């Protein structure tokens, strides 16, 4: 911006530094504009050098003269008062920049949920539950007669149903299992509640599916 600005403003960086000189540091690290007195007892020199008060308070400072800040820094120990175990933990934490990693092989919450349903591969890419082309002779061999999503295939297994059945037929199998597993129908026995939850989940998959006809 031109210096002869009619409004009298100078927005240049150099002008801003001249107007606000706070925090300017010299080549030695001293804050040249500091008006503090050295915090060392009995010292009357200017305190132009800052040093953190403790490892736990790194944003609060003592202000020293050049000689006393050197003396303070020589005695500074970030790990003063820490045990060997705490020191080792800090070193390990610093190796990963404070972001701990998860161990390999540990299942996520989603994977554990699939495992409770008997499915080890959440995306059904591999394994016995994967969607496959049954082939022309599958029906005669007692195998699957058509291709279905993995969740629906698993639901059929839980309900002990066939993929050629209608929703009405599968619902009959579902109701029969409920009568056996539900505590109210089974003398208050709650030992099979987990299996009951799988049956309810399986029927929810079939009920919302478009792969099955509603009636015979």
Number of C-alpha atoms within 10 A of each C-alpha: 8 9 10 9 9 7 6 8 12 14 11 11 8 9 11 11 12 9 8 9 11 12 12 13 15 11 7 9 12 18 18 18 13 16 10 15 15 22 19 16 6 7 13 13 16 17 24 23 24 19 17 16 14 15 12 9 9 10 10 12 14 17 23 26 21 18 10 18 20 14 11 15 11 9 8 15 11 10 12 10 9 10 10 10 9 12 14 12 11 13 13 13 14 12 10 10 9 11 9 11 8 7 7 6 6 9 11 8 9 9 15 15 14 14 14 12 18 12 20 17 15 16 12 15 11 11 10 11 17 19 17 13 12 13 12 10 11 13 13 9 9 8 13 19 18 16 15 16 15 18 21 19 21 19 22 22 14 20 23 13 18 15 19 15 16 17 22 15 15 23 17 13 16 20 15 12 18 19 13 13 22 19 16 12 11 13 8 10 12 13 11 13 13 12 17 19 14 16 22 17 17 22 22 13 16 21 16 10 13 10 17 16 12 13 9 8
